[in-house]
């Protein structure tokens, strides 16, 4: 299939969306805020699929915005608006700058953009077959790894100076320059790894192998322990579906990557456990005592409907040996975040959403295992709200939905 302009715009959209906050990415074109390369490409892609009148290659029925998706997203909008109305009641940590406008632009509009990106891919696959989407997913980790190496070699000193004049760790400098929290970077990389490894069933192409290797490298340099766990669990679950030769390829690549970073990986895995320490709070980097327990108390303030977005900031400040501190912007647990922001009602909506995604993924195993990685990463970070480090879930949902609908149409 010959590459056309619509293919190019969708490929660029998939690659550029998670890089919108990267240090090198221009945030303005012609002096207009919001008019930047990422938004321009997104608008072009949306226009190309919306106004494309060509008869679809695949006859499909149903909609991307199924009731489970729509209800959850409407609940998210309500949570954002609630946060805007209750803005004065929030207690963000010192140095964290946030304004009411940020809630609309960064939390609401960005989520809409990423969700619509999934719809664009859905429509694109119906029009063009989606052949080039996997190419974009293969290229993404390679590009991100390239920028990570560049930032580490060239720009780490200026990017990692803290308020105290000390240097942060290499992973913090890299993630800050790429525009990702380290755990978010690990979560995105694991979902890419899952999708591409399943793709080996179609053949061990050079593109897939390079993409898998780059995704593994991103997992390692994120130094996110949960992403280490997730990548192992996901591989163990899907390995039985792969031929022996492809399993050997995956194991060899993983071994080489681990070998290259073995001292750093061991050091990270043992963090908080030095000297035989078994204190769960220290092993979890303070999450248990300083985040999860106080957050659970805040949940009780409105267990049915939650507190609105950033509900964690409506809790009491924490008293520590170093003094009184405010809770972070998220509880480092997506399940707890939903309870804080949307309560039991929102948690029910999320459960229905996951059920919908799981059902649609039955014919697209790459999406299914990426979904499993999302649920695993949610235990210590990530989020169920559309954001740059889980946006591929919505892209893969769009791809899988077409396959699911084609199967249903053939049975009708």
SULGI-V49298 format. One line per field, one symbol per residue. ss: DSSP state (H for helix, E for strand, - for the rest). Layout:
# SULGI-V49298
ss=???
This chain:
# SULGI-V49298
ss=----HHHHHHHHHHHHHHH--------EE--EE---HHHHHHHHHHHHHH----------------HHHHHHHHHHHHHHHHHHH-HHH----------HHHHHHHHHHHHHHHHHHHHHHHHHHHHH----HHHHHHHHHHHHHHHHHHHHHHHHHHH-E-----E--HHHHHHHHH---HHHHHHHHHHHHHHHHHHHHH---HHHHHHHHHHHHHHHHH--HHHHHHHHHHHHHHHHH--HHHHHHHHHHHHHHHHH-HHHHHHHH----HHH---HHHH---HHHHHHHHHHHHHHHH--------HHHH---EEE--EEE--------HHHHHHHHHHHHHHHHHHHHHHHHHHHHHH-HHHHHHHHHHHHH-------------HHHHHHHHHHHHHHHHHHHHH-
